[in-house]
Amino acid sequence: MDFELTEEQEEFRQAVREFARDEIAPRAKELDEQERFPLEIVRRMGELGLFGLPFPERYGGQGGDFVTFCLCLEEIASVDSSVAITLEAAVGLGANPIFRFGTEEQKRRWLEPMARGEILGAFALTEAGGGSDVRSMRTTARLEGGKWVVDGSKAFITNSGTPITAVCAVAAITGEGEISAILVPTDTPGFAVGPPYRKIGWRASDTREVTFSGCRVPEANLLGERGRGYAQFLETLDDGRIAIAALATGLARGCLEESVRYAREREAFGRPIGAYQALQFKMADIRVGVENARLAYLRAAWLKDRGRRYKTEAAIAKLYASEVAVAAARDAVQIHGGSGYIEESSVARFYRDAKVLEIGEGTSEIQRILIARDLGLPGTEL
Ligand SMILES: Cc1cc2nc3c(=O)[nH]c(=O)nc-3n(C[C@H](O)[C@H](O)[C@H](O)COP(=O)(O)OP(=O)(O)OC[C@H]3O[C@@H](n4cnc5c(N)ncnc54)[C@H](O)[C@@H]3O)c2cc1C
């Protein structure tokens, strides 16, 4: 067993740590307050090669592995979850399905500019009528004169309406009990996005409703095999869950760093509040959570990088890390007292950003069902 990162992994982590500290952290508060998509930061992340990190060089990527990508997400999320989820969704949900299931032509057309951070792709699975219960979807795609005609709408779609969003992978019913994935370019007539949702957290991340009204796209825009859309989306989510676990680990670490700093400075009853064991124990517990959450996501990413089975490990990492993040944010606000409840403090933002980690890319309940299923328990079908 080897717990050392490779030189390349360590270098990327260090470079992104500096980038997050110098270029993202100073803007995080303003972007959150203005609920503004961080286009300039996205462009910088593109220059740094972050959007192409886990993809081969022949598709414009960096040829890195998933472990490295997750380490970078942790760094970014330790200062700003909105930027981290923008990167996570672009790579894990936008580009990844095209890399995994796309034809060579689709990879040339979409994956290459995505890997360079020039365009973003969105992943449209959830509908207003059901997120966990994916099979209840209503969106349809039918073949007509060599074109797919897509009709329906999707809810809560990340990166769907940014100025550089170019394509949306849509899960649609293509026949009796048959779900397929279709690539719909955003300039297709009939494609429309709603205004950004007003969210309690991830406020600088772009999340919208998307509608498809008779969108006609070439038959060749089928992504992967016809009828395998459901399985493909689930496999994509397995990867996404590892990345969300890394993001959650970063948020919890940010809470810890802010808390330790504050507890050393702030005084009460003539002593720094960090001298009180009641608060020391909170910080010690956050530290335990951060370390274990990191081990959990690294193990899942490591298994994935080796082509081994990682579905349950991804669910474990996502479930554990997201619950660690929510608890860490709650305790960090407590450690900050009244100032933790005021928007001036980063931990107030972390508190608002944390909750969605237990919801997006499969709720905590769904992760527990997947883990119970792996134990061979009955009644765990989804
Ligand atoms: C900010 C944000 C960004 C998002 N980005 C995307 C995106 O890019 N693409 C996309 O497709 N989706 C996206 N989503 C949607 C997200 O994946 C769903 O919200 C999530 O999967 C839950 O689905 P739901 O909201 O329909 O809740 P529901 O499925 O209605 O769940 C409601 C509650 O019931 C519980 N529940 C449901 N079924 C069961 C069961 N069998 N057993 C026990 N409990 C159950 C759930 O755990 C939850 O607590 C995003 C959501 C948010 C908030």
PDBQT file of the ligand as one rigid body, heavy atoms in Angstrom, charges set to zero:
ROOT
HETATM    1  C1  LIG A 401     -27.897  23.198  -7.274  1.00  0.00    +0.000 C 
HETATM    2  C2  LIG A 401     -28.302  21.955  -7.975  1.00  0.00    +0.000 A 
HETATM    3  C3  LIG A 401     -27.661  21.558  -9.145  1.00  0.00    +0.000 A 
HETATM    4  C4  LIG A 401     -28.083  20.424  -9.830  1.00  0.00    +0.000 A 
HETATM    5  N1  LIG A 401     -27.493  20.082 -11.034  1.00  0.00    +0.000 NA
HETATM    6  C5  LIG A 401     -28.022  19.074 -11.776  1.00  0.00    +0.000 A 
HETATM    7  C6  LIG A 401     -27.526  18.792 -13.098  1.00  0.00    +0.000 A 
HETATM    8  O1  LIG A 401     -26.576  19.429 -13.580  1.00  0.00    +0.000 OA
HETATM    9  N2  LIG A 401     -28.113  17.821 -13.824  1.00  0.00    +0.000 N 
HETATM   10  C7  LIG A 401     -29.170  17.090 -13.339  1.00  0.00    +0.000 A 
HETATM   11  O2  LIG A 401     -29.661  16.234 -14.066  1.00  0.00    +0.000 OA
HETATM   12  N3  LIG A 401     -29.645  17.315 -12.089  1.00  0.00    +0.000 NA
HETATM   13  C8  LIG A 401     -29.106  18.288 -11.312  1.00  0.00    +0.000 A 
HETATM   14  N4  LIG A 401     -29.604  18.557 -10.051  1.00  0.00    +0.000 N 
HETATM   15  C9  LIG A 401     -30.730  17.766  -9.567  1.00  0.00    +0.000 C 
HETATM   16  C10 LIG A 401     -30.373  16.811  -8.436  1.00  0.00    +0.000 C 
HETATM   17  O3  LIG A 401     -29.581  15.769  -8.902  1.00  0.00    +0.000 OA
HETATM   18  C11 LIG A 401     -31.685  16.351  -7.809  1.00  0.00    +0.000 C 
HETATM   19  O4  LIG A 401     -32.259  17.461  -7.129  1.00  0.00    +0.000 OA
HETATM   20  C12 LIG A 401     -31.519  15.190  -6.857  1.00  0.00    +0.000 C 
HETATM   21  O5  LIG A 401     -31.136  14.029  -7.542  1.00  0.00    +0.000 OA
HETATM   22  C13 LIG A 401     -32.799  14.897  -6.064  1.00  0.00    +0.000 C 
HETATM   23  O6  LIG A 401     -33.894  14.802  -6.911  1.00  0.00    +0.000 OA
HETATM   24  P1  LIG A 401     -35.230  15.646  -6.577  1.00  0.00    +0.000 P 
HETATM   25  O7  LIG A 401     -34.830  17.047  -6.351  1.00  0.00    +0.000 OA
HETATM   26  O8  LIG A 401     -36.240  15.371  -7.625  1.00  0.00    +0.000 OA
HETATM   27  O9  LIG A 401     -35.722  15.070  -5.201  1.00  0.00    +0.000 OA
HETATM   28  P2  LIG A 401     -36.649  13.782  -5.005  1.00  0.00    +0.000 P 
HETATM   29  O10 LIG A 401     -36.122  12.664  -5.820  1.00  0.00    +0.000 OA
HETATM   30  O11 LIG A 401     -38.063  14.168  -5.191  1.00  0.00    +0.000 OA
HETATM   31  O12 LIG A 401     -36.390  13.449  -3.467  1.00  0.00    +0.000 OA
HETATM   32  C14 LIG A 401     -37.071  14.126  -2.409  1.00  0.00    +0.000 C 
HETATM   33  C15 LIG A 401     -36.694  13.393  -1.108  1.00  0.00    +0.000 C 
HETATM   34  O13 LIG A 401     -37.166  12.032  -1.166  1.00  0.00    +0.000 OA
HETATM   35  C16 LIG A 401     -36.086  11.143  -0.937  1.00  0.00    +0.000 C 
HETATM   36  N5  LIG A 401     -36.294   9.901  -1.695  1.00  0.00    +0.000 N 
HETATM   37  C17 LIG A 401     -36.615   9.776  -3.003  1.00  0.00    +0.000 A 
HETATM   38  N6  LIG A 401     -36.701   8.483  -3.330  1.00  0.00    +0.000 NA
HETATM   39  C18 LIG A 401     -36.430   7.772  -2.206  1.00  0.00    +0.000 A 
HETATM   40  C19 LIG A 401     -36.365   6.368  -1.874  1.00  0.00    +0.000 A 
HETATM   41  N7  LIG A 401     -36.566   5.427  -2.801  1.00  0.00    +0.000 N 
HETATM   42  N8  LIG A 401     -36.051   6.035  -0.598  1.00  0.00    +0.000 NA
HETATM   43  C20 LIG A 401     -35.823   6.972   0.335  1.00  0.00    +0.000 A 
HETATM   44  N9  LIG A 401     -35.872   8.305   0.103  1.00  0.00    +0.000 NA
HETATM   45  C21 LIG A 401     -36.179   8.680  -1.160  1.00  0.00    +0.000 A 
HETATM   46  C22 LIG A 401     -34.853  11.896  -1.398  1.00  0.00    +0.000 C 
HETATM   47  O14 LIG A 401     -33.659  11.354  -0.852  1.00  0.00    +0.000 OA
HETATM   48  C23 LIG A 401     -35.174  13.306  -0.896  1.00  0.00    +0.000 C 
HETATM   49  O15 LIG A 401     -34.880  13.385   0.466  1.00  0.00    +0.000 OA
HETATM   50  C24 LIG A 401     -29.155  19.647  -9.320  1.00  0.00    +0.000 A 
HETATM   51  C25 LIG A 401     -29.774  20.032  -8.117  1.00  0.00    +0.000 A 
HETATM   52  C26 LIG A 401     -29.377  21.163  -7.461  1.00  0.00    +0.000 A 
HETATM   53  C27 LIG A 401     -30.118  21.570  -6.212  1.00  0.00    +0.000 C 
ENDROOT
TORSDOF 0
